[in-house]
Amino acid sequence: MLMVISYVISKNWQWAGDALSNLATGFYGSIVVYYLVERSLEKSNERENIRRRKIAFNRIRRPLQDLLRFLWQLYKASRLKPDILPSNYEELFSDDYFDSIRYLDFKQNAPVTPRRSWMQYTPQVTNRIQSQFETIIDTYGSFLDTETLEKLEQVYNCHLFPYFRGFPAIIQVDIQERFQRHYLMLNGTHEMLREDIKNILQLLELTNSLLDAPISLSQDFSRDDVSPRWGVNRTDLEIG
């Protein structure tokens, strides 16, 4: 009788041990499966975020390129052709740039069709560019890192946007009051752009690091047969 009981107990313990062993194996197996699934989801989400981030920077290209082209136009229209031309945007935005744009006569015609003055053209183009940056921030902001979002916000809040946006009101007041004045970037307004340019160049550097085809200063812009002509809207006024 004792031998039978002992045999039964031995078999039960063996069964319990096998059950516990299987349970442990299943438990650890579940952990491994859970870990692998989590890693797979993380990698999938990471790939998706990278894809969306790349899409965002491809969207940034257009307004950033347009803004840089516009700033180039301000320079070329107000500067007599220099002996040495800038080969990139870093070279363009030197002290010579900020000194030269003071001579741009905004009452003269901008290099666009249909014909309109710089006073009319600048708020139109800058409003469009700022609106494009706003759309990018609203659409892709949640997929961008803090540094990128800050640089985008800095460019979106550039001084030049509200400055040029005020041009139509100035024109309206001058017509109403019959004021005659020269529309130039005087009283230090050209210096206000230095901070803007710094932020724009930082965004350019970041954007170019992620683009397959970086944004660059086209040498075609400098050609004499590409509008605007060098110094075509430069005022004859003496500016101290």
Number of C-alpha atoms within 10 A of each C-alpha: 6 7 8 9 10 11 12 12 12 12 12 12 12 12 12 12 12 12 12 12 12 12 12 12 12 12 12 12 12 12 12 12 12 12 12 12 12 12 12 12 12 12 12 12 12 12 12 13 15 14 12 16 19 18 13 19 20 16 16 20 18 14 18 22 16 15 18 18 16 15 17 19 21 25 27 26 24 25 24 15 14 10 6 6 11 15 13 13 19 12 13 17 18 12 11 13 20 20 15 19 22 24 25 24 25 23 18 17 18 24 19 12 7 6 11 15 15 23 22 20 19 22 20 14 16 21 14 15 19 20 13 17 21 16 13 17 19 9 11 16 18 13 18 19 10 11 11 17 16 15 18 22 15 18 23 21 15 18 16 19 20 14 14 19 18 12 18 16 10 13 17 11 11 13 11 9 9 10 10 8 8 12 19 18 18 14 9 10 15 17 15 16 15 17 13 18 19 15 19 21 18 16 22 21 12 15 21 17 13 13 14 10 10 12 19 13 18 12 11 9 16 20 12 11 10 11 16 23 20 21 18 19 25 23 20 9 9 6 9 4
